[in-house]
Amino acid sequence: MESLHLIADEGCPYGHRIRALAAHLELGLQVVEGPIGQAHPEALAHSPTGRVPLLVHGSLVLGESVVIGDYLADLGDWRGFPAGPGERARHREAMALFDLYLAGLVFRPRPVSPRAEEVLDRLQELVLAFDVSPCRLAFHVAPFFLRVLHWYPEGPLLQAIAGRPGLRAWLHASCALDPVLATSPSTEESVAHLRAAQPLLNAT
Ligand SMILES: N[C@@H](CCC(=O)N[C@@H](CS)C(=O)NCC(=O)O)C(=O)O
């Protein structure tokens, strides 16, 4: 198989999703991580959104972490989702809700809106239907939860999660899965990544 290259920003939780998934599938992934906000110029030429991560596999260039995850799971012949159609749909719903309403709150300690509170309730209901085991949902949320723990341990999002013990326990357990641990930065590294990203975050 041609080699798989992942182009990502250092410390990016979206890229971490892919690294954890590839570690679980034991797919050799060559990771090219640039300093935050200075992604590889060649990669940016292929990214219509200017965003990373990007996966390069031969002539195929893919963006969007969920789509890259789908592709790697296909390559590894791994389902990654529950077997039943209803459960699979709930798993995907949890992933979509997370990205639409919660992922952005991880980068800045903003107040959690009433809508995001409702989404957290729904997320708790959804995740509790699944054991914590290597699955797409765990690799989807763990990199973000880990960064909330590292970046804003007193922040409003973590407080909102603390008020939902089932969700909090599920998220902690997802961070303790071997492929996540094996690809996680230390707290110090993570804090340094945030510091490096701060000028960019302040500018947007
Ligand atoms: N929906 C994308 C989001 C990726 C994303 O926002 N990546 C950040 C780095 S953590 C980025 O490239 N930011 C640069 C920008 O917004 O121009 C995914 O799931 O891959």
PDBQT file of the ligand as one rigid body, heavy atoms in Angstrom, charges set to zero:
ROOT
HETATM    1  N1  LIG A 301     -14.203  20.382   9.996  1.00  0.00    +0.000 N 
HETATM    2  C1  LIG A 301     -12.761  20.281   9.958  1.00  0.00    +0.000 C 
HETATM    3  C2  LIG A 301     -12.180  21.306  10.938  1.00  0.00    +0.000 C 
HETATM    4  C3  LIG A 301     -10.655  21.338  10.898  1.00  0.00    +0.000 C 
HETATM    5  C4  LIG A 301     -10.101  22.622  11.524  1.00  0.00    +0.000 C 
HETATM    6  O1  LIG A 301     -10.818  23.558  11.870  1.00  0.00    +0.000 OA
HETATM    7  N2  LIG A 301      -8.758  22.645  11.653  1.00  0.00    +0.000 N 
HETATM    8  C5  LIG A 301      -8.098  23.828  12.170  1.00  0.00    +0.000 C 
HETATM    9  C6  LIG A 301      -6.810  23.413  12.889  1.00  0.00    +0.000 C 
HETATM   10  S1  LIG A 301      -7.164  22.669  14.470  1.00  0.00    +0.000 SA
HETATM   11  C7  LIG A 301      -7.674  24.701  11.006  1.00  0.00    +0.000 C 
HETATM   12  O2  LIG A 301      -7.218  24.226   9.996  1.00  0.00    +0.000 OA
HETATM   13  N3  LIG A 301      -7.786  26.018  11.167  1.00  0.00    +0.000 N 
HETATM   14  C8  LIG A 301      -7.299  26.951  10.182  1.00  0.00    +0.000 C 
HETATM   15  C9  LIG A 301      -8.384  27.786   9.620  1.00  0.00    +0.000 C 
HETATM   16  O3  LIG A 301      -9.512  27.779  10.135  1.00  0.00    +0.000 OA
HETATM   17  O4  LIG A 301      -8.082  28.500   8.645  1.00  0.00    +0.000 OA
HETATM   18  C10 LIG A 301     -12.335  18.840  10.274  1.00  0.00    +0.000 C 
HETATM   19  O5  LIG A 301     -13.125  18.109  10.896  1.00  0.00    +0.000 OA
HETATM   20  O6  LIG A 301     -11.255  18.427   9.831  1.00  0.00    +0.000 OA
ENDROOT
TORSDOF 0
